[in-house]
Amino acid sequence: MSLFKNDRWRKYSENYLFSPNAYMRPYYCFYLLRRWNEEHPKEEQINELSVIYMKEFSLPDYKTAPIQREVLCHCKP
């Protein structure tokens, strides 16, 4: 199973993280929210969504810094 539907979605997700592309974050957030609600029954639908990025830095000597939770976007219709 692939993480992304195709290479375009992979590239979109990669670009989604960059600050100059922050303008596109709400569009993706609302898209995900809409898709979820279209594919789930009424009792499982959601009213809001947060897109969260878990950031981990690699350090020298095969060590890692603590993982940071970063909210990229929060959408609520």
C-alpha positions as CSV (number, residue, x, y, z in Angstrom):
1,M,0.0,0.0,0.0
2,S,1.3,3.4,-1.0
3,L,1.2,6.5,1.3
4,F,0.2,8.6,-1.6
5,K,-2.2,8.0,-4.5
6,N,0.4,9.1,-7.1
7,D,3.5,11.2,-7.5
8,R,1.5,14.4,-7.8
9,W,0.0,13.9,-4.4
10,R,3.4,13.1,-3.0
11,K,4.8,16.3,-4.4
12,Y,1.8,18.3,-3.2
13,S,2.3,16.9,0.3
14,E,6.0,17.8,0.2
15,N,5.3,21.4,-0.9
16,Y,2.5,21.7,1.7
17,L,5.1,21.9,4.4
18,F,7.0,24.9,3.1
19,S,6.0,28.3,4.6
20,P,5.7,30.1,1.2
21,N,2.9,27.6,0.4
22,A,1.0,28.2,3.6
23,Y,-1.8,29.7,1.5
24,M,-2.8,26.3,0.2
25,R,-3.1,24.6,3.6
26,P,-6.8,25.6,4.2
27,Y,-7.7,24.2,0.8
28,Y,-6.2,20.8,1.6
29,C,-7.7,20.8,5.1
30,F,-11.2,21.5,3.8
31,Y,-10.7,18.9,1.1
32,L,-9.8,16.2,3.6
33,L,-12.7,17.2,5.9
34,R,-15.1,17.0,2.9
35,R,-13.7,13.6,1.7
36,W,-14.1,12.1,5.2
37,N,-17.7,13.3,5.5
38,E,-18.6,12.0,2.1
39,E,-17.1,8.5,2.9
40,H,-18.6,8.1,6.4
41,P,-22.1,7.8,7.8
42,K,-23.7,10.8,9.6
43,E,-22.8,9.5,13.1
44,E,-19.0,9.4,12.1
45,Q,-18.8,12.8,10.4
46,I,-16.6,15.5,11.7
47,N,-17.1,19.3,12.1
48,E,-13.5,20.4,12.2
49,L,-10.0,19.1,11.3
50,S,-6.4,19.8,12.2
51,V,-3.5,18.9,9.9
52,I,-0.6,18.0,12.1
53,Y,3.0,17.5,11.1
54,M,5.3,15.5,13.4
55,K,8.8,16.9,12.9
56,E,11.9,14.9,13.9
57,F,15.4,16.2,13.3
58,S,18.4,13.9,12.8
59,L,21.4,14.7,14.9
60,P,25.0,13.5,14.5
61,D,26.0,10.0,15.7
62,Y,22.6,8.5,14.7
63,K,20.7,10.4,17.4
64,T,17.4,12.2,17.1
65,A,16.0,15.3,18.7
66,P,12.6,15.1,20.5
67,I,9.7,15.0,18.0
68,Q,7.9,18.2,17.6
69,R,4.1,18.5,17.0
70,E,3.3,21.3,14.6
71,V,-0.3,22.2,13.6
72,L,-0.1,23.3,10.0
73,C,-3.8,24.1,9.6
74,H,-7.1,23.9,11.5
75,C,-10.3,24.2,9.5
76,K,-13.9,24.5,10.6
77,P,-16.7,25.2,8.1
